[in-house]
Amino acid sequence: MEKKCEKSALENCIKEKAKELWKKEGMQGGRDLEYWLKAEKIVKGQMKNRL
């Protein structure tokens, strides 16, 4: 489920990716920051590749 993200929607894209990673890894609690940082890296990498 890859979606294109515009810069104005960066935070929402990261949030969606973090939720996707969380679900994929069994919905473990207490790892919010870890999922956010992973998602941020993925989303920003995808944006950079499109430039």
KEKE-3310 file (N, C-alpha, C; in steps of 0.2 Angstrom, whole numbers, plus 5000, padded with zeros to 4 digits):
npx = (5004:5008:5009:5009:5017:5015:5025:5018:5010:5017:5019:5007:5009:5020:5014:5004:5013:5020:5010:5007:5019:5019:5007:5011:5022:5016:5008:5015:5016:5022:5033:5032:5040:5051:5044:5039:5051:5057:5047:5048:5061:5059:5048:5054:5065:5058:5053:5064:5070:5061:5063)
npy = (4994:5007:5024:5040:5054:5071:5085:5094:5085:5077:5074:5066:5056:5050:5046:5036:5027:5023:5017:5006:4999:4995:4987:4977:4971:4965:4973:4978:4986:5001:5005:5016:5028:5021:5016:5027:5034:5025:5025:5038:5039:5030:5036:5049:5045:5040:5052:5059:5051:5054:5067)
npz = (5000:4995:4996:4988:4994:4998:5002:5011:5018:5025:5039:5041:5032:5038:5050:5046:5040:5051:5058:5050:5050:5064:5065:5056:5063:5074:5083:5095:5110:5118:5109:5102:5098:5091:5080:5074:5071:5062:5052:5048:5042:5031:5024:5021:5014:5003:4998:4995:4984:4974:4970)
capx = (5000:5013:5005:5013:5016:5017:5028:5013:5006:5023:5017:5002:5012:5024:5010:5002:5018:5022:5004:5008:5024:5016:5003:5015:5026:5012:5005:5018:5015:5028:5038:5029:5045:5054:5040:5039:5058:5058:5043:5050:5066:5056:5045:5058:5069:5054:5052:5070:5070:5056:5065)
capy = (5000:5013:5030:5046:5059:5078:5088:5097:5080:5073:5071:5061:5050:5046:5042:5030:5022:5020:5012:5000:4995:4993:4982:4972:4968:4962:4978:4978:4992:5004:5006:5022:5032:5017:5015:5034:5035:5020:5027:5044:5037:5027:5041:5054:5042:5040:5058:5061:5048:5057:5073)
capz = (5000:4994:4994:4986:5000:4997:5008:5016:5021:5028:5046:5041:5029:5043:5055:5042:5039:5058:5060:5046:5053:5070:5063:5053:5068:5079:5087:5101:5114:5120:5104:5097:5095:5087:5074:5071:5068:5056:5047:5046:5038:5025:5020:5019:5009:4997:4995:4992:4978:4969:4968)
cpx = (5004:5008:5010:5012:5019:5020:5023:5009:5011:5021:5012:5004:5016:5020:5007:5007:5020:5016:5005:5013:5022:5012:5007:5020:5022:5009:5008:5018:5022:5034:5036:5035:5049:5051:5040:5046:5059:5054:5045:5056:5064:5053:5049:5063:5065:5053:5058:5071:5066:5059:5070)
cpy = (5006:5019:5036:5051:5066:5081:5091:5091:5075:5070:5065:5055:5046:5042:5036:5025:5019:5015:5006:4996:4992:4987:4976:4968:4966:4967:4978:4985:4995:5006:5012:5025:5028:5017:5022:5035:5031:5023:5034:5043:5035:5032:5047:5052:5042:5046:5061:5058:5050:5063:5073)
cpz = (5000:4992:4992:4992:4997:5003:5013:5020:5025:5035:5045:5037:5034:5048:5052:5042:5046:5060:5056:5048:5060:5069:5061:5058:5075:5084:5094:5104:5116:5116:5099:5094:5090:5080:5070:5067:5062:5050:5044:5041:5031:5021:5017:5013:5002:4993:4991:4985:4973:4967:4962)
residu = (MET:GLU:LYS:LYS:CYS:GLU:LYS:SER:ALA:LEU:GLU:ASN:CYS:ILE:LYS:GLU:LYS:ALA:LYS:GLU:LEU:TRP:LYS:LYS:GLU:GLY:MET:GLN:GLY:GLY:ARG:ASP:LEU:GLU:TYR:TRP:LEU:LYS:ALA:GLU:LYS:ILE:VAL:LYS:GLY:GLN:MET:LYS:ASN:ARG:LEU)
# end
